[in-house]
């Protein structure tokens, strides 16, 4: 699933859209929620190269997106990422 990603000063913000979940829902493949914390300390949006540092990566349980309420499915993925 493709998500639009925009970086802000202290975290990564994902824009979860209904269009991004259409093919995933139709293919009936699982989506694994992933959250990155501390990315701004190793790769700030204004830097050209990454710097040494710690980034926390959290993986959630796979989610099956079933149904045609694509806006609701996008919210489900967003909530799963925020819960990590």
Residue, then its C-alpha position, 0 to 999 in steps of 0.5 A: x500500500x502506498x501512502x503519501x509521507x510528509x516529514x515534520x520536525x519530530x515525526x513522520x506524518x502519513x496521509x492515509x487515503x481511501x485510494x491507497x487501500x483500494x487495491x490492497x482490499x481487492x487483493x485481500x493481502x495483509x497490511x502490516x502497520x509500521x511506526x518509525x520514531x526518531x527518524x528526524x534525529x538521523x535524517x532531518x528533512x533538510x539534510x542530504x545524508x543520514x547521521x548515526x543515531x537510534x530509530x525505533x521501529x515498531x511493527x503491528x499485527x497484520x490487518x486484512x482490509x475487507x470491504x468496500x468502505x475504503x475511507x473506513x479501511x484507511x482510518x483502520x490502518x491509521x488507527x493501527x499505526x497510531x496505536x503502536 
